[in-house]
Amino acid sequence: YTIGSLIIATYYGVQGNTLLTLGIMIIGVTFPIIAACNTYGAYLAGRQDFQRATKLGIASSLTQSLLTLLVILIIPTVPAFLLAYSFGTLIPTVYFCIKIMREDHAEVSIEDKKNLKEYAGHLTLINILSTVDSYLDKVLLFQNVGSVQLATYTLALAAPERIRGYLKNIGGIFLPRLAERSLTDIRRSYYIRVGQGILAGLLVAGAYWIVTPYLFNIFLPRYTDAIPFSRALGLINALIIPAAYMSGIFRAHKMVRALYLSSVGAHGFRILAYVILVPLFGIWGLIYATIATYVLGLLYNVVLWEYESRRLLRLGYNGNE
């Protein structure tokens, strides 16, 4: 992956596209390391150590946000932003991976290691499509509208993506409770919790819509063209809490089939939507595809929950009574 990225970066460097060259080089160097070390999240999920996973997730997000903010204040340029954003992810990911390996090395039995490895392997495979579409959007955007629009989209996405990370981590706080509750118990309050999550998400999305112009005028005054795109991307956060709740149930009860179906359905649809809409609408095509994926994905997960929970109950599994 790194070698291929460096070859592509060299090609664009020869063409005189310095910004894209730097971006590809940064991603090419940092992504394989991040992907390898980020498996600690799947490991903690396999152990149902949701509390520690949530704390580390929040700490990682804070590190990235603070580093990115500090660099932008000192050097308000796109290359500096890309470096800060990438290494802000890399540093805490590597640190926490090493920390978990050292702390848990002697605590896990051979049998537990085998079971954890199997479940963590499932979670890692499930994340592959997510990784693909997280980079495919930028590749398609560059190919269709060029590096300037790619830079605009990257800046527009930064804050909504960080907020999304915080909301997911906050949702992780409830995973221990989900693991302790039976499927029957969860079914009683499922739609109430989903509705509450949407209402909370709407408050967050609305607040970001209001403050977006101020954030760009203060921190990125040269890139105010990104404001409408960032506002639209921020609307997606209205659905993050209920999406995290649904995914959390699947993870807490190790509903592997539901996790696979959810991932393949959502990311498969998003990739297809990217391929169709980006050539037609550019940045707005990416935004339309992303919003449609979250809305349809939420409905799809409701159907999955109904089907899988009923199937498991018929088979005699009810989680923890």
Secondary structure as the mmCIF struct_conf table of DSSP 4:
data_model
#
loop_
_struct_conf.conf_type_id
_struct_conf.id
_struct_conf.beg_label_comp_id
_struct_conf.beg_label_asym_id
_struct_conf.beg_label_seq_id
_struct_conf.end_label_comp_id
_struct_conf.end_label_asym_id
_struct_conf.end_label_seq_id
HELX_RH_AL_P HELX_RH_AL_P1 THR A 2 VAL A 14
TURN_TY1_P TURN_TY1_P1 GLN A 15 GLY A 16
HELX_RH_AL_P HELX_RH_AL_P2 THR A 18 CYS A 37
TURN_TY1_P TURN_TY1_P2 ASN A 38 THR A 39
HELX_RH_AL_P HELX_RH_AL_P3 TYR A 40 GLY A 46
TURN_TY1_P TURN_TY1_P3 ARG A 47 GLN A 48
HELX_RH_AL_P HELX_RH_AL_P4 PHE A 50 ILE A 74
BEND BEND1 THR A 77 THR A 77
HELX_RH_AL_P HELX_RH_AL_P5 VAL A 78 ASP A 104
TURN_TY1_P TURN_TY1_P4 HIS A 105 GLU A 107
BEND BEND2 VAL A 108 VAL A 108
HELX_RH_AL_P HELX_RH_AL_P6 ILE A 110 VAL A 145
HELX_RH_AL_P HELX_RH_AL_P7 SER A 147 GLY A 172
TURN_TY1_P TURN_TY1_P5 ILE A 173 PHE A 174
HELX_RH_AL_P HELX_RH_AL_P8 LEU A 175 GLU A 180
BEND BEND3 ARG A 181 ARG A 181
STRN STRN1 SER A 182 SER A 182
HELX_RH_AL_P HELX_RH_AL_P9 LEU A 183 PHE A 219
HELX_RH_3T_P HELX_RH_3T_P1 PRO A 221 ALA A 226
HELX_RH_AL_P HELX_RH_AL_P10 ILE A 227 GLY A 234
HELX_RH_3T_P HELX_RH_3T_P2 LEU A 235 LEU A 239
HELX_RH_AL_P HELX_RH_AL_P11 ILE A 240 ALA A 252
TURN_TY1_P TURN_TY1_P6 HIS A 253 LYS A 254
HELX_RH_AL_P HELX_RH_AL_P12 VAL A 256 PHE A 281
TURN_TY1_P TURN_TY1_P7 GLY A 282 GLY A 282
HELX_RH_AL_P HELX_RH_AL_P13 ILE A 283 ARG A 314
TURN_TY1_P TURN_TY1_P8 LEU A 315 GLY A 316
STRN STRN2 GLY A 319 GLY A 319
#
